[in-house]
Amino acid sequence: MTKKAKVLWVDLEMTGLDADNDLILEVAAIATDWEFKELATYEGIVKNDHMNLHERLELNNVFWDANPDSKKGLVEQNASGKDLVDIENELLAFIDENFEEGTPVLLAGNSIHMDRRFITSQWQRLDARLHYRMLDVSAWKVVFDGKYGKRFAKPEEHRALGDIRGSIMELKYYLTKMHM
C-alpha cells in the first residue's frame, strides 16, 4: 500500500524560544498530500514538572501575558500529559503510519526552524527521520508582503493544532496568488 502523506506539518507550543532550556508543552502534527489535504492528525501534551513549568512561563511573561487564554489552557492540560520520550515514540509511530518508509519526511510550518531546533535538541530520533529541507510558510509571508503587499490574517491561537491549520490556510492563500 502506497502511503499518500508527503508533508509533515508540526507546531510546538513551548515556554519560550531557548531549545536547550525552555520546555515543550504541546505538539501537534498533520500529515498532508501536496494539495495540503489533511490525511491524519496527531496531538500530544508533554507533562512537565509543575514548578519548572511555572518558572519557565514567568521568564517569558511578555508573550504569555498577551495570550492568557492559551497560557491557562496549556498549564491546565499539563497534568494529563506524557513524558517527552512517549510523545516522541507516538510521533515516530505517526510517521510510520502515514509516510513511506526510508524516505526522509519534509517538515513544514510557520517559522518551522524554531520548532526544528527543539526537535533537534530534545527528540533526536524524530530529527533523524526528517529531511534537511523544510517548508517554511513564514518565508512565503516575507516575499508576498515585501514584494506584493499581500498579507494573510492568520488566526493566532497559540495552540498547536489550530496554528498548523492556520499555516496551511496561509500557504494556500499565497498559492492562489501565483500565476502559473
LUMVO-368046 format. One record per residue: residue number from 0; residue in one letter; y, z, x of N, C-alpha, C in turn. Coordinates in nm, 4 decimals. Layout:
<sites>
+-----+------+----------+----------+----------+----------+----------+----------+----------+----------+----------+
|  nr | rest |      nyy |      nzz |      nxx |     cayy |     cazz |     caxx |      cyy |      czz |      cxx |
+-----+------+----------+----------+----------+----------+----------+----------+----------+----------+----------+
| NUM |    A |        Y |        Z |        X |        Y |        Z |        X |        Y |        Z |        X |
...
+-----+------+----------+----------+----------+----------+----------+----------+----------+----------+----------+
</sites>
This chain:
<sites>
+-----+------+----------+----------+----------+----------+----------+----------+----------+----------+----------+
|  nr | rest |      nyy |      nzz |      nxx |     cayy |     cazz |     caxx |      cyy |      czz |      cxx |
+-----+------+----------+----------+----------+----------+----------+----------+----------+----------+----------+
|   0 |    M |  -0.1188 |   0.0000 |   0.0848 |   0.0000 |   0.0000 |   0.0000 |   0.1247 |   0.0000 |   0.0890 |
|   1 |    T |   0.2137 |  -0.0941 |   0.0652 |   0.3385 |  -0.1014 |   0.1398 |   0.4386 |  -0.0042 |   0.0807 |
|   2 |    K |   0.4943 |   0.0765 |   0.1665 |   0.5957 |   0.1722 |   0.1214 |   0.7297 |   0.1018 |   0.1197 |
|   3 |    K |   0.8052 |   0.1220 |   0.0139 |   0.9272 |   0.0448 |  -0.0073 |   1.0535 |   0.1084 |   0.0482 |
|   4 |    A |   1.0501 |   0.2345 |   0.0833 |   1.1703 |   0.3017 |   0.1323 |   1.2129 |   0.2441 |   0.2667 |
|   5 |    K |   1.3416 |   0.2187 |   0.2800 |   1.3969 |   0.1606 |   0.4023 |   1.5058 |   0.2470 |   0.4643 |
|   6 |    V |   1.5699 |   0.3304 |   0.3822 |   1.6815 |   0.4117 |   0.4303 |   1.6604 |   0.5559 |   0.3859 |
|   7 |    L |   1.6769 |   0.6481 |   0.4795 |   1.6670 |   0.7908 |   0.4502 |   1.8080 |   0.8496 |   0.4505 |
|   8 |    W |   1.8573 |   0.8795 |   0.3317 |   1.9885 |   0.9419 |   0.3157 |   1.9697 |   1.0927 |   0.3256 |
|   9 |    V |   2.0481 |   1.1564 |   0.4101 |   2.0365 |   1.3010 |   0.4286 |   2.1745 |   1.3633 |   0.4238 |
|  10 |    D |   2.1809 |   1.4814 |   0.3652 |   2.3021 |   1.5615 |   0.3719 |   2.2612 |   1.7062 |   0.3926 |
|  11 |    L |   2.3282 |   1.7712 |   0.4853 |   2.3080 |   1.9127 |   0.5111 |   2.4342 |   1.9868 |   0.4720 |
|  12 |    E |   2.4169 |   2.1023 |   0.4141 |   2.5279 |   2.1955 |   0.3956 |   2.5062 |   2.3051 |   0.4983 |
|  13 |    M |   2.6100 |   2.3302 |   0.5786 |   2.5996 |   2.4268 |   0.6863 |   2.7135 |   2.5280 |   0.6764 |
|  14 |    T |   2.7010 |   2.6357 |   0.7522 |   2.8079 |   2.7356 |   0.7536 |   2.9282 |   2.6875 |   0.8332 |
|  15 |    G |   2.9100 |   2.5881 |   0.9166 |   3.0174 |   2.5326 |   0.9993 |   2.9671 |   2.4083 |   1.0697 |
|  16 |    L |   3.0368 |   2.3674 |   1.1748 |   3.0038 |   2.2409 |   1.2407 |   2.9486 |   2.2559 |   1.3821 |
|  17 |    D |   2.9142 |   2.3760 |   1.4225 |   2.8578 |   2.4014 |   1.5548 |   2.7052 |   2.4030 |   1.5423 |
|  18 |    A |   2.6420 |   2.2949 |   1.5850 |   2.4971 |   2.2782 |   1.5655 |   2.4145 |   2.3834 |   1.6391 |
|  19 |    D |   2.4704 |   2.4460 |   1.7401 |   2.3947 |   2.5457 |   1.8152 |   2.4133 |   2.6873 |   1.7604 |
|  20 |    N |   2.5186 |   2.7102 |   1.6812 |   2.5454 |   2.8460 |   1.6338 |   2.5537 |   2.8592 |   1.4822 |
|  21 |    D |   2.5903 |   2.7534 |   1.4126 |   2.6014 |   2.7614 |   1.2677 |   2.4646 |   2.7421 |   1.2028 |
|  22 |    L |   2.4572 |   2.7759 |   1.0753 |   2.3309 |   2.7775 |   1.0027 |   2.3229 |   2.6632 |   0.9017 |
|  23 |    I |   2.2051 |   2.6057 |   0.8900 |   2.1786 |   2.5109 |   0.7828 |   2.1494 |   2.5932 |   0.6579 |
|  24 |    L |   2.2175 |   2.5607 |   0.5479 |   2.1990 |   2.6325 |   0.4226 |   2.1137 |   2.5544 |   0.3232 |
|  25 |    E |   2.1361 |   2.4237 |   0.3200 |   2.0737 |   2.3397 |   0.2182 |   2.0564 |   2.2002 |   0.2766 |
|  26 |    V |   1.9500 |   2.1328 |   0.2373 |   1.9271 |   1.9946 |   0.2789 |   1.8781 |   1.9162 |   0.1577 |
|  27 |    A |   1.9236 |   1.7936 |   0.1508 |   1.8711 |   1.7010 |   0.0504 |   1.8451 |   1.5684 |   0.1201 |
|  28 |    A |   1.7509 |   1.4939 |   0.0650 |   1.7187 |   1.3616 |   0.1176 |   1.6887 |   1.2699 |  -0.0006 |
|  29 |    I |   1.7315 |   1.1474 |   0.0132 |   1.6985 |   1.0438 |  -0.0844 |   1.6455 |   0.9243 |  -0.0069 |
|  30 |    A |   1.5303 |   0.8755 |  -0.0463 |   1.4730 |   0.7535 |   0.0108 |   1.5149 |   0.6383 |  -0.0791 |
|  31 |    T |   1.5743 |   0.5333 |  -0.0184 |   1.6149 |   0.4159 |  -0.0956 |   1.5594 |   0.2885 |  -0.0334 |
|  32 |    D |   1.5677 |   0.1816 |  -0.1118 |   1.5412 |   0.0482 |  -0.0592 |   1.6747 |  -0.0091 |  -0.0121 |
|  33 |    W |   1.6783 |  -0.1384 |   0.0222 |   1.8032 |  -0.1996 |   0.0687 |   1.9009 |  -0.2305 |  -0.0451 |
|  34 |    E |   1.8576 |  -0.2125 |  -0.1680 |   1.9510 |  -0.2215 |  -0.2813 |   2.0111 |  -0.0837 |  -0.3099 |
|  35 |    F |   1.9695 |   0.0142 |  -0.2306 |   2.0147 |   0.1538 |  -0.2408 |   1.9729 |   0.2178 |  -0.3724 |
|  36 |    K |   1.8590 |   0.1729 |  -0.4211 |   1.7970 |   0.2313 |  -0.5403 |   1.7169 |   0.3536 |  -0.4956 |
|  37 |    E |   1.7360 |   0.4646 |  -0.5676 |   1.6618 |   0.5869 |  -0.5362 |   1.5136 |   0.5670 |  -0.5642 |
|  38 |    L |   1.4316 |   0.5939 |  -0.4637 |   1.2871 |   0.5852 |  -0.4795 |   1.2232 |   0.7238 |  -0.4834 |
|  39 |    A |   1.2842 |   0.8192 |  -0.4137 |   1.2332 |   0.9570 |  -0.4116 |   1.3446 |   1.0489 |  -0.3635 |
|  40 |    T |   1.3388 |   1.1744 |  -0.4068 |   1.4380 |   1.2728 |  -0.3640 |   1.3685 |   1.3994 |  -0.3142 |
|  41 |    Y |   1.4388 |   1.4707 |  -0.2296 |   1.3917 |   1.5982 |  -0.1764 |   1.5107 |   1.6939 |  -0.1701 |
|  42 |    E |   1.4870 |   1.8192 |  -0.2053 |   1.5874 |   1.9242 |  -0.1878 |   1.5201 |   2.0462 |  -0.1281 |
|  43 |    G |   1.5869 |   2.1076 |  -0.0312 |   1.5338 |   2.2283 |   0.0304 |   1.6441 |   2.3287 |   0.0570 |
|  44 |    I |   1.6098 |   2.4551 |   0.0414 |   1.7029 |   2.5646 |   0.0653 |   1.6501 |   2.6432 |   0.1843 |
|  45 |    V |   1.7362 |   2.6648 |   0.2821 |   1.6973 |   2.7389 |   0.4006 |   1.7343 |   2.8856 |   0.3811 |
|  46 |    K |   1.6366 |   2.9709 |   0.4022 |   1.6616 |   3.1156 |   0.3925 |   1.7161 |   3.1634 |   0.5267 |
|  47 |    N |   1.8323 |   3.2263 |   0.5206 |   1.8963 |   3.2803 |   0.6401 |   1.9122 |   3.4307 |   0.6263 |
|  48 |    D |   1.9154 |   3.4980 |   0.7393 |   1.9420 |   3.6406 |   0.7411 |   2.0740 |   3.6677 |   0.6693 |
|  49 |    H |   2.0721 |   3.7583 |   0.5737 |   2.1877 |   3.7851 |   0.4875 |   2.3139 |   3.8184 |   0.5680 |
|  50 |    M |   2.3027 |   3.9060 |   0.6656 |   2.4206 |   3.9463 |   0.7438 |   2.4734 |   3.8297 |   0.8266 |
|  51 |    N |   2.3835 |   3.7568 |   0.8905 |   2.4235 |   3.6428 |   0.9722 |   2.4887 |   3.5345 |   0.8861 |
|  52 |    L |   2.4350 |   3.5138 |   0.7659 |   2.4899 |   3.4143 |   0.6739 |   2.6351 |   3.4479 |   0.6398 |
|  53 |    H |   2.6613 |   3.5705 |   0.5997 |   2.7980 |   3.6096 |   0.5621 |   2.8922 |   3.6053 |   0.6822 |
|  54 |    E |   2.8434 |   3.6458 |   0.7986 |   2.9251 |   3.6408 |   0.9201 |   2.9652 |   3.4964 |   0.9514 |
|  55 |    R |   2.8694 |   3.4047 |   0.9441 |   2.8964 |   3.2624 |   0.9724 |   2.9948 |   3.2038 |   0.8708 |
|  56 |    L |   2.9774 |   3.2356 |   0.7442 |   3.0681 |   3.1844 |   0.6406 |   3.2093 |   3.2378 |   0.6602 |
|  57 |    E |   3.2221 |   3.3635 |   0.7007 |   3.3553 |   3.4218 |   0.7232 |   3.4265 |   3.3546 |   0.8394 |
|  58 |    L |   3.3523 |   3.3096 |   0.9396 |   3.4133 |   3.2413 |   1.0540 |   3.4732 |   3.1066 |   1.0137 |
|  59 |    N |   3.4251 |   3.0505 |   0.9049 |   3.4721 |   2.9203 |   0.8581 |   3.5405 |   2.9335 |   0.7226 |
|  60 |    N |   3.6186 |   3.0393 |   0.7076 |   3.6835 |   3.0717 |   0.5807 |   3.7747 |   2.9622 |   0.5280 |
|  61 |    V |   3.8445 |   2.8914 |   0.6153 |   3.9397 |   2.7895 |   0.5700 |   3.8691 |   2.6875 |   0.4811 |
|  62 |    F |   3.7543 |   2.6388 |   0.5252 |   3.6791 |   2.5415 |   0.4460 |   3.6196 |   2.6055 |   0.3220 |
|  63 |    W |   3.5479 |   2.7163 |   0.3396 |   3.4741 |   2.7746 |   0.2273 |   3.5657 |   2.8358 |   0.1224 |
|  64 |    D |   3.6820 |   2.8869 |   0.1628 |   3.7752 |   2.9410 |   0.0636 |   3.8316 |   2.8298 |  -0.0246 |
|  65 |    A |   3.8360 |   2.7081 |   0.0281 |   3.8824 |   2.5938 |  -0.0510 |   3.7729 |   2.5409 |  -0.1439 |
|  66 |    N |   3.6512 |   2.5873 |  -0.1244 |   3.5362 |   2.5422 |  -0.2032 |   3.4541 |   2.6626 |  -0.2510 |
|  67 |    P |   3.5159 |   2.7526 |  -0.3282 |   3.4486 |   2.8790 |  -0.3643 |   3.3232 |   2.8618 |  -0.4500 |
|  68 |    D |   3.3199 |   2.7640 |  -0.5395 |   3.2013 |   2.7460 |  -0.6239 |   3.0806 |   2.7024 |  -0.5412 |
|  69 |    S |   3.1049 |   2.6113 |  -0.4467 |   2.9964 |   2.5675 |  -0.3586 |   2.9466 |   2.6838 |  -0.2747 |
|  70 |    K |   3.0408 |   2.7602 |  -0.2188 |   3.0038 |   2.8757 |  -0.1355 |   2.9189 |   2.9738 |  -0.2157 |
|  71 |    K |   2.9634 |   3.0043 |  -0.3359 |   2.8910 |   3.1004 |  -0.4209 |   2.7490 |   3.0513 |  -0.4491 |
|  72 |    G |   2.7356 |   2.9247 |  -0.4872 |   2.6033 |   2.8699 |  -0.5164 |   2.5120 |   2.8697 |  -0.3952 |
|  73 |    L |   2.5660 |   2.8354 |  -0.2788 |   2.4845 |   2.8332 |  -0.1572 |   2.4400 |   2.9733 |  -0.1167 |
|  74 |    V |   2.5277 |   3.0713 |  -0.1335 |   2.4926 |   3.2097 |  -0.0997 |   2.3878 |   3.2627 |  -0.1981 |
|  75 |    E |   2.4081 |   3.2364 |  -0.3273 |   2.3151 |   3.2872 |  -0.4294 |   2.1738 |   3.2306 |  -0.4133 |
|  76 |    Q |   2.1620 |   3.1061 |  -0.3729 |   2.0295 |   3.0454 |  -0.3617 |   1.9566 |   3.0857 |  -0.2334 |
|  77 |    N |   2.0265 |   3.1473 |  -0.1389 |   1.9675 |   3.1839 |  -0.0104 |   1.8378 |   3.2632 |  -0.0263 |
|  78 |    A |   1.8338 |   3.3556 |  -0.1194 |   1.7165 |   3.4414 |  -0.1375 |   1.5909 |   3.3624 |  -0.1725 |
|  79 |    S |   1.6066 |   3.2475 |  -0.2372 |   1.4900 |   3.1674 |  -0.2755 |   1.4559 |   3.0612 |  -0.1715 |
|  80 |    G |   1.5194 |   3.0691 |  -0.0548 |   1.4996 |   2.9680 |   0.0476 |   1.3705 |   2.9837 |   0.1258 |
|  81 |    K |   1.3496 |   2.8868 |   0.2151 |   1.2314 |   2.8835 |   0.3015 |   1.2755 |   2.8815 |   0.4473 |
|  82 |    D |   1.1819 |   2.9109 |   0.5339 |   1.2049 |   2.9095 |   0.6775 |   1.2377 |   2.7666 |   0.7247 |
|  83 |    L |   1.3175 |   2.7558 |   0.8306 |   1.3545 |   2.6252 |   0.8861 |   1.2330 |   2.5381 |   0.9169 |
|  84 |    V |   1.1278 |   2.5973 |   0.9714 |   1.0070 |   2.5212 |   1.0062 |   0.9400 |   2.4664 |   0.8804 |
|  85 |    D |   0.9364 |   2.5455 |   0.7752 |   0.8767 |   2.4989 |   0.6495 |   0.9562 |   2.3824 |   0.5907 |
|  86 |    I |   1.0887 |   2.3909 |   0.5969 |   1.1732 |   2.2813 |   0.5469 |   1.1507 |   2.1559 |   0.6305 |
|  87 |    E |   1.1425 |   2.1713 |   0.7620 |   1.1161 |   2.0551 |   0.8481 |   0.9815 |   1.9928 |   0.8129 |
|  88 |    N |   0.8794 |   2.0750 |   0.7906 |   0.7474 |   2.0230 |   0.7520 |   0.7552 |   1.9451 |   0.6214 |
|  89 |    E |   0.8317 |   1.9968 |   0.5253 |   0.8470 |   1.9269 |   0.3979 |   0.9209 |   1.7945 |   0.4150 |
|  90 |    L |   1.0221 |   1.7924 |   0.4999 |   1.0945 |   1.6667 |   0.5255 |   1.0043 |   1.5638 |   0.5930 |
|  91 |    L |   0.9214 |   1.6088 |   0.6861 |   0.8276 |   1.5176 |   0.7516 |   0.7250 |   1.4635 |   0.6522 |
|  92 |    A |   0.6786 |   1.5478 |   0.5613 |   0.5856 |   1.5026 |   0.4571 |   0.6546 |   1.4022 |   0.3643 |
|  93 |    F |   0.7827 |   1.4248 |   0.3340 |   0.8611 |   1.3330 |   0.2517 |   0.8695 |   1.1955 |   0.3192 |
|  94 |    I |   0.8929 |   1.1954 |   0.4490 |   0.8977 |   1.0693 |   0.5244 |   0.7609 |   1.0018 |   0.5222 |
|  95 |    D |   0.6556 |   1.0778 |   0.5487 |   0.5197 |   1.0207 |   0.5477 |   0.4867 |   0.9563 |   0.4138 |
|  96 |    E |   0.5324 |   1.0182 |   0.3073 |   0.5022 |   0.9706 |   0.1724 |   0.5803 |   0.8441 |   0.1362 |
|  97 |    N |   0.6988 |   0.8252 |   0.1959 |   0.7874 |   0.7190 |   0.1490 |   0.8195 |   0.6083 |   0.2491 |
|  98 |    F |   0.7894 |   0.6302 |   0.3767 |   0.8249 |   0.5324 |   0.4792 |   0.7009 |   0.4876 |   0.5552 |
|  99 |    E |   0.7085 |   0.3654 |   0.6092 |   0.5972 |   0.3095 |   0.6850 |   0.5688 |   0.3946 |   0.8088 |
| 100 |    E |   0.4416 |   0.4198 |   0.8315 |   0.4005 |   0.4973 |   0.9482 |   0.4301 |   0.4190 |   1.0758 |
| 101 |    G |   0.4768 |   0.4885 |   1.1778 |   0.5005 |   0.4269 |   1.3077 |   0.6326 |   0.3542 |   1.3208 |
| 102 |    T |   0.7091 |   0.3467 |   1.2144 |   0.8393 |   0.2797 |   1.2182 |   0.9485 |   0.3862 |   1.2171 |
| 103 |    P |   1.0398 |   0.3820 |   1.3149 |   1.1499 |   0.4786 |   1.3130 |   1.2308 |   0.4648 |   1.1835 |
| 104 |    V |   1.2697 |   0.5777 |   1.1289 |   1.3378 |   0.5822 |   0.9998 |   1.4884 |   0.5803 |   1.0206 |
| 105 |    L |   1.5563 |   0.4912 |   0.9460 |   1.7013 |   0.4797 |   0.9540 |   1.7656 |   0.5918 |   0.8733 |
| 106 |    L |   1.8473 |   0.6718 |   0.9392 |   1.9176 |   0.7839 |   0.8774 |   2.0539 |   0.7362 |   0.8292 |
| 107 |    A |   2.0935 |   0.7780 |   0.7080 |   2.2213 |   0.7350 |   0.6507 |   2.2918 |   0.8521 |   0.5856 |
| 108 |    G |   2.4247 |   0.8386 |   0.5745 |   2.5048 |   0.9386 |   0.5060 |   2.6506 |   0.9256 |   0.5459 |
| 109 |    N |   2.7321 |   1.0167 |   0.4987 |   2.8734 |   1.0222 |   0.5339 |   2.8898 |   1.1143 |   0.6536 |
| 110 |    S |   2.9552 |   1.0654 |   0.7592 |   2.9670 |   1.1412 |   0.8854 |   2.8299 |   1.1937 |   0.9275 |
| 111 |    I |   2.7318 |   1.1055 |   0.9206 |   2.5922 |   1.1425 |   0.9439 |   2.5681 |   1.1904 |   1.0863 |
| 112 |    H |   2.6570 |   1.1555 |   1.1782 |   2.6411 |   1.2036 |   1.3164 |   2.6424 |   1.3564 |   1.3222 |
| 113 |    M |   2.7194 |   1.4205 |   1.2339 |   2.7245 |   1.5678 |   1.2342 |   2.5912 |   1.6255 |   1.1874 |
| 114 |    D |   2.5356 |   1.5702 |   1.0792 |   2.4049 |   1.6148 |   1.0317 |   2.2991 |   1.5899 |   1.1393 |
| 115 |    R |   2.3096 |   1.4771 |   1.2080 |   2.2138 |   1.4426 |   1.3135 |   2.2186 |   1.5443 |   1.4267 |
| 116 |    R |   2.3380 |   1.5955 |   1.4580 |   2.3486 |   1.6984 |   1.5619 |   2.2662 |   1.8216 |   1.5243 |
| 117 |    F |   2.2726 |   1.8622 |   1.3982 |   2.1936 |   1.9770 |   1.3530 |   2.0442 |   1.9442 |   1.3547 |
| 118 |    I |   2.0087 |   1.8238 |   1.3138 |   1.8683 |   1.7820 |   1.3166 |   1.8167 |   1.7843 |   1.4598 |
| 119 |    T |   1.8937 |   1.7277 |   1.5516 |   1.8538 |   1.7245 |   1.6923 |   1.8388 |   1.8656 |   1.7485 |
| 120 |    S |   1.9290 |   1.9535 |   1.7117 |   1.9274 |   2.0904 |   1.7627 |   1.8172 |   2.1758 |   1.7015 |
| 121 |    Q |   1.7922 |   2.1589 |   1.5703 |   1.7066 |   2.2549 |   1.5013 |   1.5751 |   2.1975 |   1.4483 |
| 122 |    W |   1.5644 |   2.0650 |   1.4399 |   1.4431 |   2.0034 |   1.3883 |   1.4008 |   1.8878 |   1.4796 |
| 123 |    Q |   1.3494 |   1.9205 |   1.5967 |   1.3160 |   1.8171 |   1.6964 |   1.2059 |   1.7225 |   1.6498 |
| 124 |    R |   1.1082 |   1.7725 |   1.5737 |   1.0012 |   1.6832 |   1.5258 |   1.0565 |   1.5818 |   1.4264 |
| 125 |    L |   1.1475 |   1.6251 |   1.3405 |   1.2124 |   1.5322 |   1.2486 |   1.2967 |   1.4324 |   1.3269 |
| 126 |    D |   1.3717 |   1.4815 |   1.4230 |   1.4561 |   1.3949 |   1.5048 |   1.3741 |   1.2842 |   1.5716 |
| 127 |    A |   1.2538 |   1.3179 |   1.6161 |   1.1673 |   1.2195 |   1.6829 |   1.1233 |   1.1076 |   1.5891 |
| 128 |    R |   1.1251 |   1.1301 |   1.4586 |   1.0845 |   1.0283 |   1.3607 |   1.1985 |   0.9322 |   1.3248 |
| 129 |    L |   1.3210 |   0.9660 |   1.3648 |   1.4377 |   0.8890 |   1.3237 |   1.4744 |   0.7814 |   1.4245 |
| 130 |    H |   1.5270 |   0.6712 |   1.3738 |   1.5779 |   0.5626 |   1.4560 |   1.7022 |   0.6108 |   1.5288 |
| 131 |    Y |   1.7300 |   0.5511 |   1.6453 |   1.8512 |   0.5906 |   1.7169 |   1.9765 |   0.5382 |   1.6477 |
| 132 |    R |   1.9632 |   0.4317 |   1.5686 |   2.0774 |   0.3809 |   1.4922 |   2.0893 |   0.4577 |   1.3615 |
| 133 |    M |   2.2122 |   0.4664 |   1.3111 |   2.2360 |   0.5364 |   1.1847 |   2.3321 |   0.4533 |   1.1002 |
| 134 |    L |   2.3217 |   0.4681 |   0.9709 |   2.4118 |   0.4023 |   0.8762 |   2.5141 |   0.5073 |   0.8317 |
| 135 |    D |   2.6350 |   0.4973 |   0.8868 |   2.7384 |   0.5975 |   0.8597 |   2.8428 |   0.5389 |   0.7653 |
| 136 |    V |   2.8437 |   0.5889 |   0.6425 |   2.9365 |   0.5391 |   0.5403 |   3.0808 |   0.5668 |   0.5805 |
| 137 |    S |   3.1053 |   0.6715 |   0.6573 |   3.2432 |   0.7021 |   0.6964 |   3.3026 |   0.5929 |   0.7858 |
| 138 |    A |   3.2200 |   0.5184 |   0.8579 |   3.2707 |   0.4055 |   0.9364 |   3.3236 |   0.2957 |   0.8433 |
| 139 |    W |   3.2528 |   0.2722 |   0.7340 |   3.2997 |   0.1763 |   0.6341 |   3.4326 |   0.2241 |   0.5754 |
| 140 |    K |   3.4408 |   0.3539 |   0.5492 |   3.5618 |   0.4136 |   0.4925 |   3.6823 |   0.3843 |   0.5820 |
| 141 |    V |   3.6659 |   0.4020 |   0.7111 |   3.7746 |   0.3798 |   0.8065 |   3.8197 |   0.2339 |   0.8039 |
| 142 |    V |   3.7247 |   0.1412 |   0.8070 |   3.7584 |  -0.0016 |   0.8086 |   3.8259 |  -0.0434 |   0.6781 |
| 143 |    F |   3.7677 |  -0.0077 |   0.5659 |   3.8233 |  -0.0528 |   0.4376 |   3.9586 |   0.0112 |   0.4083 |
| 144 |    D |   3.9783 |   0.1332 |   0.4505 |   4.1084 |   0.1968 |   0.4306 |   4.2113 |   0.1364 |   0.5265 |
| 145 |    G |   4.1768 |   0.1290 |   0.6545 |   4.2711 |   0.0804 |   0.7544 |   4.3037 |  -0.0667 |   0.7430 |
| 146 |    K |   4.2053 |  -0.1507 |   0.7192 |   4.2257 |  -0.2960 |   0.7167 |   4.2680 |  -0.3487 |   0.5798 |
| 147 |    Y |   4.2112 |  -0.2913 |   0.4724 |   4.2344 |  -0.3468 |   0.3392 |   4.3058 |  -0.2520 |   0.2428 |
| 148 |    G |   4.3285 |  -0.1280 |   0.2837 |   4.3922 |  -0.0315 |   0.1945 |   4.3046 |   0.0053 |   0.0755 |
| 149 |    K |   4.1753 |  -0.0136 |   0.0880 |   4.0806 |   0.0183 |  -0.0200 |   4.0232 |   0.1565 |   0.0038 |
| 150 |    R |   4.0306 |   0.2397 |  -0.0995 |   3.9784 |   0.3763 |  -0.0886 |   3.8850 |   0.4037 |  -0.2047 |
| 151 |    F |   3.7819 |   0.4798 |  -0.1746 |   3.6864 |   0.5224 |  -0.2761 |   3.7065 |   0.6709 |  -0.2991 |
| 152 |    A |   3.7243 |   0.7096 |  -0.4230 |   3.7440 |   0.8510 |  -0.4568 |   3.6071 |   0.9167 |  -0.4748 |
| 153 |    K |   3.5507 |   0.9576 |  -0.3634 |   3.4176 |   1.0188 |  -0.3665 |   3.4277 |   1.1629 |  -0.4147 |
| 154 |    P |   3.3413 |   1.2009 |  -0.5086 |   3.3404 |   1.3409 |  -0.5519 |   3.3009 |   1.4313 |  -0.4352 |
| 155 |    E |   3.3681 |   1.5404 |  -0.4195 |   3.3414 |   1.6341 |  -0.3105 |   3.2745 |   1.7587 |  -0.3669 |
| 156 |    E |   3.1456 |   1.7517 |  -0.3873 |   3.0720 |   1.8639 |  -0.4453 |   3.0402 |   1.9718 |  -0.3425 |
| 157 |    H |   3.0195 |   1.9294 |  -0.2189 |   2.9728 |   2.0182 |  -0.1131 |   2.8408 |   2.0842 |  -0.1508 |
| 158 |    R |   2.7592 |   2.0048 |  -0.2181 |   2.6193 |   2.0367 |  -0.2431 |   2.5432 |   1.9116 |  -0.2012 |
| 159 |    A |   2.4329 |   1.9310 |  -0.1316 |   2.3671 |   1.8235 |  -0.0590 |   2.3281 |   1.7023 |  -0.1443 |
| 160 |    L |   2.2569 |   1.7220 |  -0.2534 |   2.2094 |   1.6070 |  -0.3312 |   2.3247 |   1.5286 |  -0.3933 |
| 161 |    G |   2.4208 |   1.5980 |  -0.4504 |   2.5372 |   1.5308 |  -0.5087 |   2.6188 |   1.4560 |  -0.4055 |
| 162 |    D |   2.6303 |   1.5132 |  -0.2861 |   2.7056 |   1.4457 |  -0.1795 |   2.6369 |   1.3165 |  -0.1361 |
| 163 |    I |   2.5044 |   1.3161 |  -0.1319 |   2.4333 |   1.1923 |  -0.0966 |   2.4582 |   1.0861 |  -0.2031 |
| 164 |    R |   2.4445 |   1.1229 |  -0.3268 |   2.4668 |   1.0247 |  -0.4347 |   2.6094 |   0.9699 |  -0.4279 |
| 165 |    G |   2.7053 |   1.0538 |  -0.3949 |   2.8424 |   1.0075 |  -0.3769 |   2.8542 |   0.9104 |  -0.2611 |
| 166 |    S |   2.7821 |   0.9348 |  -0.1531 |   2.7842 |   0.8451 |  -0.0370 |   2.7235 |   0.7097 |  -0.0701 |
| 167 |    I |   2.6148 |   0.7103 |  -0.1465 |   2.5525 |   0.5841 |  -0.1875 |   2.6482 |   0.5057 |  -0.2776 |
| 168 |    M |   2.7123 |   0.5745 |  -0.3714 |   2.8110 |   0.5083 |  -0.4587 |   2.9253 |   0.4502 |  -0.3753 |
| 169 |    E |   2.9676 |   0.5237 |  -0.2745 |   3.0775 |   0.4773 |  -0.1901 |   3.0390 |   0.3518 |  -0.1128 |
| 170 |    L |   2.9205 |   0.3491 |  -0.0536 |   2.8776 |   0.2296 |   0.0188 |   2.8647 |   0.1103 |  -0.0755 |
| 171 |    K |   2.8102 |   0.1321 |  -0.1940 |   2.8005 |   0.0229 |  -0.2924 |   2.9400 |  -0.0298 |  -0.3281 |
| 172 |    Y |   3.0371 |   0.0579 |  -0.3402 |   3.1753 |   0.0175 |  -0.3682 |   3.2258 |  -0.0762 |  -0.2583 |
| 173 |    Y |   3.2066 |  -0.0367 |  -0.1318 |   3.2536 |  -0.1215 |  -0.0215 |   3.1813 |  -0.2555 |  -0.0204 |
| 174 |    L |   3.0537 |  -0.2551 |  -0.0501 |   2.9778 |  -0.3799 |  -0.0507 |   3.0265 |  -0.4760 |  -0.1594 |
| 175 |    T |   3.0759 |  -0.4221 |  -0.2722 |   3.1288 |  -0.5115 |  -0.3776 |   3.2586 |  -0.5778 |  -0.3333 |
| 176 |    K |   3.3232 |  -0.5251 |  -0.2329 |   3.4496 |  -0.5822 |  -0.1839 |   3.4283 |  -0.6920 |  -0.0816 |
| 177 |    M |   3.3039 |  -0.7125 |  -0.0420 |   3.2737 |  -0.8149 |   0.0603 |   3.2503 |  -0.9490 |  -0.0069 |
| 178 |    H |   3.2972 |  -1.0520 |   0.0570 |   3.2765 |  -1.1894 |   0.0061 |   3.1735 |  -1.2572 |   0.0957 |
| 179 |    M |   3.0606 |  -1.2874 |   0.0363 |   2.9542 |  -1.3493 |   0.1162 |   2.9255 |  -1.4876 |   0.0674 |
+-----+------+----------+----------+----------+----------+----------+----------+----------+----------+----------+
</sites>
